[in-house]
Amino acid sequence: MQKFIYLILVFLLSNVQAFATEIKGKVLNLGGSPVIKAEILHRSSGAKSITDAEGLFTLVVPDDTRIRLEINHPDYVEQEVILTERNLQRRIVITLVPYIIQREEVVVTAMRHPESSASVPAAETVVLH
């Protein structure tokens, strides 16, 4: 009897895996470099994955015709990707856009001799009652 229950349990667990989809992909920035530790989340199932040092991830989600993934990283704008069955047949490449794109250099200069605070211009606030 125990063997029978064990066989049924194994059969049921193997069928659960048959209704799942494995998604493999890579997360890059605009320069083509891998984004490390980006979180890929399938909100409806709660499945999530973190990219490795090469920007690669693997995620197992329930089988569906449309799969919606959210990609989060603190340095990049959050992105949402909707995948169809056709997209799942190849490796997915996701490109994230950084929050700040530096377009020019900033030069900071300072004086070598200290100035008194009285000679440095400062903002004043006047409060009228």
C-alpha positions in Angstrom: 0.0 0.0 0.0 2.8 2.4 0.8 4.5 1.7 -2.5 1.2 2.5 -4.3 0.9 5.9 -2.5 4.5 6.6 -3.2 4.0 6.0 -6.9 0.9 8.2 -7.0 2.8 11.0 -5.3 5.7 10.7 -7.7 3.3 10.7 -10.7 1.5 13.8 -9.4 4.8 15.7 -8.8 6.1 14.9 -12.2 2.8 16.2 -13.8 3.2 19.5 -11.9 6.6 20.0 -13.5 5.1 19.2 -16.9 2.8 22.3 -16.6 5.7 24.7 -15.9 7.8 26.8 -18.3 11.5 27.4 -17.8 12.6 30.9 -18.9 16.2 31.6 -19.5 17.6 35.1 -20.3 20.1 37.8 -19.8 19.8 41.3 -18.4 22.1 44.0 -19.9 22.5 47.7 -19.6 22.5 50.2 -22.5 26.3 49.6 -23.0 25.8 45.9 -23.4 27.4 45.1 -20.0 25.6 42.5 -17.8 23.5 43.8 -14.9 24.4 41.9 -11.7 21.8 41.2 -9.0 18.8 42.3 -11.0 15.6 40.7 -9.7 13.2 39.0 -12.2 9.8 38.5 -10.7 6.7 36.7 -11.9 4.2 38.3 -9.6 1.2 36.0 -10.3 3.1 32.9 -9.1 5.6 34.6 -6.8 8.6 33.0 -8.6 11.7 35.1 -8.7 15.3 34.9 -9.8 18.4 37.0 -9.4 20.9 37.6 -12.2 24.4 36.3 -11.7 27.8 37.9 -12.5 27.1 37.5 -16.3 23.6 38.8 -16.1 22.0 35.4 -16.7 18.9 34.1 -15.0 16.6 31.1 -15.0 13.1 31.2 -13.8 10.4 28.4 -13.7 6.9 29.7 -13.9 3.5 28.1 -14.5 2.6 27.4 -18.1 0.6 30.3 -19.6 0.0 31.9 -23.0 1.2 35.3 -21.8 3.9 35.6 -19.1 4.5 39.0 -17.4 7.8 39.5 -15.8 9.0 42.5 -13.7 12.7 43.4 -13.7 14.0 45.5 -10.8 17.4 46.9 -9.9 18.1 49.9 -7.7 20.3 51.6 -10.3 17.9 51.1 -13.2 14.3 52.0 -14.2 11.9 49.2 -13.4 10.8 47.3 -16.6 7.9 45.0 -17.3 8.2 42.4 -20.1 5.3 40.4 -21.5 6.4 37.1 -23.1 4.4 34.9 -25.5 4.9 31.3 -26.5 6.9 32.5 -29.5 9.3 34.5 -27.3 10.0 31.5 -25.0 11.6 29.4 -27.7 14.8 31.4 -27.5 16.9 33.1 -24.8 15.4 36.4 -23.8 17.7 39.5 -23.6 16.4 42.4 -21.5 18.0 45.9 -21.7 17.6 48.1 -18.7 17.8 51.9 -18.7 19.8 53.6 -15.9 18.1 56.2 -13.7 20.7 58.8 -14.5 22.7 59.1 -17.7 25.8 61.2 -17.3 26.3 63.2 -20.6 29.2 65.4 -19.6 31.9 65.8 -17.0 31.6 68.0 -14.0 34.6 69.8 -12.7 34.7 70.9 -9.0 37.3 73.5 -8.0 38.2 75.0 -4.6 40.4 77.7 -3.2 43.6 76.8 -1.4 43.3 79.6 1.1 40.5 79.6 3.6 37.9 82.4 3.5 36.0 83.8 6.3 32.3 82.9 6.3 31.4 86.6 6.2 32.9 87.0 2.7 31.2 83.9 1.3 27.8 84.6 -0.2 25.0 82.8 1.4 21.2 82.6 1.0 19.0 84.4 3.5 15.4 83.7 4.4 13.1 86.4 5.6 10.0 85.3 7.4 7.2 87.9 7.7 4.4 87.5 10.2 
